[in-house]
């Protein structure tokens, strides 16, 4: 499944960026307070609403999305474990702003530190995690910027792990665009355990000792908007009020991003407008149910030689109601298919388009296992083909 996911993400991003320039228009039809705003279909990466989405802005604690991603990728890869003890340095303990008041030398499990980052937006915990994963925050920031490049975040620059402005630096040295925040968020929700952390509304630190502090998520929409289950908010004087949230209703998952709101209330109002717009205007249309036949494939050296190709999962696309008949599809295979191919294994993907705009994809595979054909079968096929040609069949 990891290979399938990676294949789909790469193909989707290529299609999105190749098509987006002629599709997206800046707009503020929703009368938003934000300086920049975006609404995205999380399944396809298709942008449904855009306002100044390629203008870089400081992003405050949205920085911590990348901090969480790198930490949880390290957990998934077995480099670290959630029960590892993370020590607090003097530098980490000295971080201002929102914090969980870590003391110098205090050790807490990585899992608890990550809850402090995801739920409490703790700056001291973010630095402690960064130092644990990369020996220093500076080294961790290098990893953050490298990962940003790998994920296609073309207008992103990190200077620390928590998003706090650094005294004496030039304004705007740490920034992201709304597009980059959305692309990162879309990837982040696929990282194992990420949603477990960012969907948590309440968490008790040091539960075995002081039980302090009690953390409540700054993303109030987790309790106030049906379907919201992440991701992260942020605020500094320079950045204003920022947020990236995701919400799911039925099979339609949306990502909404706002940067530079003038107040917490207006940030919440803007996010609500974006999500309301998305869920009102778009529907999750089931284009193909799992195991539906979408093509046939001729495998010259396969047994069988011709097989049905089916979708490996329910294929939903986000479209405006009434546009179902305008959808077109294309089946795409990699250059080389190696035998045998086990039933249920991905051998490519089916892409969906609406007015030549990419709107989604799903993995495809053979309806039955394809073995290597025997020499006798191959000779028989060649002979039959020659006879058919001679007879004009």
Secondary structure, 3 states (H helix, E strand, C coil): CHHHHHHHHHHHHHHHHHHHCCCCCCCCCCCCCCCEEEEEECCCCCEEEEECCCCCECCHHHHHHHHHHHHHHHHHCCCCCCCCEEECCHHHHCCCCCCCCCCCCCEEEHHHHHHHHHCCCCHHHHHHHHHHHHCCHHHHHHHHHHHHHHCCCCCCECCCCCCCCCCCCCCCCCEECHHHHHHHHHHHCCCCCHHHHHCCCEEECCCCCCCCCEEECCCCHHHHCCCEEEEEEEEECCCEEEEEEEEEECCEEEEEEEEEECCHHHHHHHHHHHHHHHHHHEEEEEEECCCCEEEEEECCCEECCEEEEEECCCEEEEEECCCHHHEEEEEEECCCCCCCECCCCCCEEEEEEECCEEEEEEEEEECCCEEECCHHHHHHHHHHHHHHHHHCC
